Amino acid sequence: MTNKDFFLALDELEKEKGIKKEFFIETLETALVAAYKRNFGEGKLVEVKLSPERNTIKVVAYKVVVPEVEEGMEDAQISLEDAKKIKANYKVGDKVQEEITPKEFGRIAAGTAKQVITQKLREAERGIALSDIEGKLDSLVNALVRRVDNGTAYLELANSQIEGVLMANDQIPGENLQVNDRVKVYLKKLKETPRGYQAVVSRTSPLFVKKLFENEVPEINSGIVVIKNIVREAGYRTKMAIYSADKSVDPLGACVGNHGVRVNSIVSELNGEKIDIVIWSEDPFEYIVRALSPAKVISIDVNDAEKSALVVVPDDKLSLAIGKSGQNVRLAAKLTGWKIDVKSASQAGVKKDEVTAETADVKLIDETKTDDAISSADVFGNIDEEI
């Protein structure tokens, strides 16, 4: 390879990869110094100078001007007296240079350049890939399962060279991912490993469901409908509180879609997980009733100081209000930020007609299910009354 070919190769690289050749020059010069010393000895101090404008590669040996040369440093130092014989204006600290480019150095330079360029290309591509994936943090990414090892799925993320890692606890319970499965994942964070960066992704985070709704519901994506809070026990149930300041917009209808098409799409992605969507309210009475959907509520007694509420439900709706292993009431508490204690009418020792609106901090609730909450189970017509 001639010097001209060498620099033409850098030009082609710049055109193909969009990486400026100046990006390589400094690293190449350092690498070529090491290559020279490996092939021609370590004794001399040398610099390699690449000049793309002149298509030249020069090896220059130099000695540092000192008052007196130290013993054993003859290859690296020159006395001020001897330097002045070469050029009268040399002073201590200057470099006295001499070109010593070997004839066969072009071949050595080509081999070294290939190694350096390959390494730099990898670094640049990793940098570009890292920058790209950083821009996708806190968003949904399409992915392809490449391998599964001890329950952890390793993914090829769409339009990225960064590997995705979906650990077992980030997979929806009951999910059995196989190689070549295509899935959507929520990009949580990046972590650095000895082999480079990996993207940690999740399908169990509440934010995964939130992003699904943002993608599926234009009114949420545009900000007309706002997700106030979302809580989840992955694989079982999600509760989401929504709100719209635009009175002409039906937030529930927007999220459910025509004939349930929008929420249906999300439930399918979640392998049948139930989703309760409620209208957020500043009024804790209303908010707690809606949050306990799909259960019906007779009355609520709230304690503002402790931010707690005693909720009374019909005897036959107690298990529905509490949910399996306390799941429904637990999620309602997380959604609202209130401690919620649920009792049946008989446990509370009251009947509906014994509760009055005059009772302090007690609100009587119509048994008819509120229109401001809906469960995905309603859409599909299989409400699970008793779990």
Secondary structure in CASP SS format (residue, H / E / C, confidence):
PFRMAT SS
TARGET T0000
AUTHOR 0000-0000-0000
METHOD secondary structure of the structure
MODEL  1
M C 1.00
T C 1.00
N H 1.00
K H 1.00
D H 1.00
F H 1.00
F H 1.00
L H 1.00
A H 1.00
L H 1.00
D H 1.00
E H 1.00
L H 1.00
E H 1.00
K H 1.00
E H 1.00
K H 1.00
G C 1.00
I C 1.00
K C 1.00
K C 1.00
E H 1.00
F H 1.00
F H 1.00
I H 1.00
E H 1.00
T H 1.00
L H 1.00
E H 1.00
T H 1.00
A H 1.00
L H 1.00
V H 1.00
A H 1.00
A H 1.00
Y H 1.00
K H 1.00
R H 1.00
N H 1.00
F H 1.00
G C 1.00
E C 1.00
G C 1.00
K C 1.00
L E 1.00
V E 1.00
E E 1.00
V E 1.00
K E 1.00
L E 1.00
S E 1.00
P C 1.00
E C 1.00
R C 1.00
N C 1.00
T E 1.00
I E 1.00
K E 1.00
V E 1.00
V E 1.00
A E 1.00
Y E 1.00
K E 1.00
V E 1.00
V E 1.00
V E 1.00
P C 1.00
E C 1.00
V C 1.00
E C 1.00
E C 1.00
G C 1.00
M C 1.00
E C 1.00
D C 1.00
A C 1.00
Q E 1.00
I E 1.00
S E 1.00
L H 1.00
E H 1.00
D H 1.00
A H 1.00
K H 1.00
K H 1.00
I H 1.00
K C 1.00
A C 1.00
N C 1.00
Y C 1.00
K C 1.00
V C 1.00
G C 1.00
D C 1.00
K E 1.00
V E 1.00
Q E 1.00
E E 1.00
E E 1.00
I C 1.00
T C 1.00
P C 1.00
K C 1.00
E C 1.00
F H 1.00
G H 1.00
R H 1.00
I H 1.00
A H 1.00
A H 1.00
G H 1.00
T H 1.00
A H 1.00
K H 1.00
Q H 1.00
V H 1.00
I H 1.00
T H 1.00
Q H 1.00
K H 1.00
L H 1.00
R H 1.00
E H 1.00
A H 1.00
E H 1.00
R H 1.00
G H 1.00
I H 1.00
A H 1.00
L H 1.00
S H 1.00
D H 1.00
I H 1.00
E H 1.00
G C 1.00
K C 1.00
L C 1.00
D C 1.00
S C 1.00
L E 1.00
V E 1.00
N E 1.00
A E 1.00
L E 1.00
V E 1.00
R E 1.00
R E 1.00
V E 1.00
D E 1.00
N C 1.00
G C 1.00
T E 1.00
A E 1.00
Y E 1.00
L E 1.00
E E 1.00
L E 1.00
A C 1.00
N C 1.00
S C 1.00
Q C 1.00
I C 1.00
E E 1.00
G E 1.00
V E 1.00
L E 1.00
M C 1.00
A H 1.00
N H 1.00
D H 1.00
Q C 1.00
I C 1.00
P C 1.00
G C 1.00
E C 1.00
N C 1.00
L C 1.00
Q C 1.00
V C 1.00
N C 1.00
D C 1.00
R E 1.00
V E 1.00
K E 1.00
V E 1.00
Y E 1.00
L E 1.00
K E 1.00
K E 1.00
L E 1.00
K E 1.00
E E 1.00
T E 1.00
P C 1.00
R C 1.00
G E 1.00
Y E 1.00
Q E 1.00
A E 1.00
V E 1.00
V E 1.00
S E 1.00
R C 1.00
T C 1.00
S C 1.00
P H 1.00
L H 1.00
F H 1.00
V H 1.00
K H 1.00
K H 1.00
L H 1.00
F H 1.00
E H 1.00
N H 1.00
E H 1.00
V C 1.00
P H 1.00
E H 1.00
I H 1.00
N H 1.00
S C 1.00
G C 1.00
I C 1.00
V C 1.00
V E 1.00
I E 1.00
K E 1.00
N E 1.00
I E 1.00
V E 1.00
R E 1.00
E E 1.00
A C 1.00
G C 1.00
Y C 1.00
R E 1.00
T E 1.00
K E 1.00
M E 1.00
A E 1.00
I E 1.00
Y E 1.00
S C 1.00
A C 1.00
D C 1.00
K C 1.00
S C 1.00
V C 1.00
D C 1.00
P H 1.00
L H 1.00
G H 1.00
A H 1.00
C H 1.00
V H 1.00
G C 1.00
N H 1.00
H H 1.00
G H 1.00
V H 1.00
R H 1.00
V H 1.00
N H 1.00
S H 1.00
I H 1.00
V H 1.00
S H 1.00
E H 1.00
L C 1.00
N C 1.00
G C 1.00
E C 1.00
K E 1.00
I E 1.00
D E 1.00
I E 1.00
V E 1.00
I E 1.00
W C 1.00
S C 1.00
E C 1.00
D C 1.00
P H 1.00
F H 1.00
E H 1.00
Y H 1.00
I H 1.00
V H 1.00
R H 1.00
A H 1.00
L C 1.00
S C 1.00
P C 1.00
A C 1.00
K C 1.00
V C 1.00
I C 1.00
S E 1.00
I E 1.00
D E 1.00
V E 1.00
N E 1.00
D C 1.00
A C 1.00
E C 1.00
K C 1.00
S E 1.00
A E 1.00
L E 1.00
V E 1.00
V E 1.00
V E 1.00
P C 1.00
D H 1.00
D H 1.00
K H 1.00
L H 1.00
S H 1.00
L H 1.00
A H 1.00
I H 1.00
G C 1.00
K H 1.00
S H 1.00
G H 1.00
Q H 1.00
N H 1.00
V H 1.00
R H 1.00
L H 1.00
A H 1.00
A H 1.00
K H 1.00
L H 1.00
T H 1.00
G C 1.00
W C 1.00
K E 1.00
I E 1.00
D E 1.00
V E 1.00
K E 1.00
S E 1.00
A H 1.00
S H 1.00
Q H 1.00
A H 1.00
G C 1.00
V C 1.00
K C 1.00
K H 1.00
D H 1.00
E H 1.00
V C 1.00
T C 1.00
A C 1.00
E C 1.00
T C 1.00
A C 1.00
D C 1.00
V E 1.00
K E 1.00
L E 1.00
I C 1.00
D C 1.00
E C 1.00
T C 1.00
K C 1.00
T C 1.00
D C 1.00
D C 1.00
A E 1.00
I E 1.00
S E 1.00
S H 1.00
A H 1.00
D H 1.00
V H 1.00
F H 1.00
G C 1.00
N C 1.00
I C 1.00
D C 1.00
E C 1.00
E C 1.00
I C 1.00
END
